[in-house]
Amino acid sequence: MHSTFVTNSSDIYSDHSGLPTHLGSSVIAGNIPGTYLGGAYKANFFLYQTEDVYSEYRVEEYNWLFATERADSAGVDVINSSLGYSQFDDPSMDYTYSNLDGKTSVITPRCTKAFERGIAVVISAGNEGSTSWQYITPPADAKGIIACGGVNSTLARVSFSSIGPTADGRIKPDVSVLPFFAPVINSSAVLKEALAPHFPPLRLLAW
């Protein structure tokens, strides 16, 4: 199942950014013996677009809320999103570092709510590490979710990967792996969820 909450249609491939294809190819798997085709073989996928690549306004956060509610109603076990919000086209909407407290941004509390409902939520920490903002971007500050950062082959942080901690002192990112990083953790969460569906989301991270 797929739909876009940006234009209220089923065409999730019209933004021309290429990101959905890159991320999906890291997770969606086939079955050719001896060939790696993705990490979540036989998983069912619900693809929802919430990001408007042509502008940046808080409405995109609300798009994500609506998509999450639909995903929850469909019974999903894992949500993966590679997005984050700190600065907008309208500066009055901008967040500050003090807002990275796990509750202030529009999108962050809904991430925590999804976690509380038993969904493992995997979020990119952000790509602001080499910008003046540099910190993680909401909803990576949410409590209970898995915020993913990036490292290179020597296990050093890649320059663009956003840093923590949160404004209330929690360590972020929760994990760091080679880019594209969030889908790799997402695949792991899918497989672990299939093997141990009784595990709470954060238990999957430690397993």
N, C-alpha and C positions, 0 to 999 in steps of 0.2 A: 504494500500500500504506500502511496506517496502523494503529497500535496504541498503546495506552497501557501503559507499564510501571508505572504507579501502581496500577491495578486489574487488570492482566493481562487486558485485553479489547481490543476493536477500537473502542470508543467514545472517540474523542479529543476530543469536543465537550461532554463532560458537566461540565467544571470551571466553566463559566459566566463565565470571566474575560474572554472576548472577545479576549484577546491572540493566540491562534492564528489567528483570523480576520483581525485587523488585519495581522499579519505576513505571512500567506499572500497576502493581497490585494496586497501590495507586490511580490510575486515571481511568483506564478502568472499566466500571461498567456494571453490568447486572441488571436483574429485578426479584428478589425473595422477595416478600412482607415481611417486617419485618427484612430483613437481609441487612447489609451494604456491598456492593460489590465494592465500588469505588465511586469517586466523580463526574464523568462526564457521566451520563447515556445518551445514544443515540448520543453521540458525534462520529464523524468520526476521525480516527487516521491515520497519516502518520508516520511510524517508520523508522528513518534514523540513522544508526550507523556511527559515524565519528571518534571515539576513537580507537586507536590501543593499546590494553592493554599490548602488548609485548614490546613497546618502547615508547619514548616520544620525538617527534620532531615537529617542527612548521608545518609540512605538515598536522598534525591533525587539526590545525586551519583553513587551507585552505579547508580541507574536510568539516568542519563545514560551511564555506562560501558557498560551492557548495550545501550542503544540505539545507541551508536557502534559497538560490535562488530557488531551486526546490520547497520548501514548499511555498514560496511566489507565485510562478507561479500556484500552486495548490489552492491558495486562503485560506490558513490557517488563523485562527484568533489568535491562541496562539501557541507559541513555548516554550517548556520546555527542558532545558538541565542541567544535573548535571555533570559539568566538569569545569576545570579551568587550566590555564597554567602560571607557574612562572619559573620553573627550568626544564631543558631538559637534555637529554643524551649527547648532545653537549653543553658544558658550554658557548660557544660563542653565543648561542641563548637565554640564560637566560635573564629574565626581572629583573628590579630593582624596588624598591618602587617608585622611581620618575617616572617610566613608567605608574603608575596607575593614569593616568590623563584623561582617557576617550577617548584617541585618538591614543596612541602610538602602542599598541600591534596589531598584525595582525587581531585578531578576534573582538576586542572591537568596532571599527567603524562600522562593519557590523551589530552588535547588535543594535547600535543606528539607523542605516539606516532602519532596520526592524521595529523598533519602529516608525520612521518617516513615514513609509508606513502603519501604523495603526495596526501593529501586537503587541500584548502583549507578551513580552519576559520575561520568568521567569527563572532565573539562580541561581544555588547554589553559595553562597558567597565563598565557599571553605572549605576545611578540614585541614587547615594549622595552626589553632589556637594554637596548642601545639607544633609546630615546630619552628625552628629559623626564618622562614619566617613570620609566624603568621598572615599576612595581607590577605585581600581578593585577589583572583586570577583573572586575566582577563579571561572572559569578564565581571566579576561582577562590574568592574569600569565604565562600559558603562553608558551613560546618557539616562534617560528615561526608562530603564529596571527595573525589580523588582528582586533585589538580596536578596536571602533568607538565613538567618542564623538559628542557632539552639539553643533552650533552653531546659532545663529539666523541670520536673514537678513543680519545685519551681520558674520557670521563670528566672532562672539564666542561663547565657550562658554556653553551654556545651563546654568542654575544647578544643575540636577539631575544633569548628566552627570559621572560620576566622573573623578577626576584621577589622574595618576601622580606620580612614577615608581614602578617596582617597588622592592621592598626591596633588590634587588641592582643598582639604578641604571639599569635599562633604561627608555627612553622609552615611555610608554603614555598615552593610546591611540595606536594606529598610524595611524589616520585619524579625521577628524571630519567629519560631514556633517549635513544637516538631518534631524530625526526624521521618521518612524521610520527610524533610521539603519542598523542592521545589515542589514535586508533589501535596502536599496539597494546596498550593497557586495556582498551575496550575489548579487544579480542580475547585477552587473558581473562577478563571478567566474565565474558560470555561463556567461555569454556568451563570456568570454575563454577559458575552459576548452574550449568548443566550437570556437573558432577556432584555438586553439593547445594541444591536449591534451598536447603534449610539455613544456610549460613547468612548472617546479616551482611550488608554491603561492605562495611569496613573490615570484616573478617576475611573477605576475599582478597583485600590488599595485603594482609599479613600471611596468607596461606601460601 
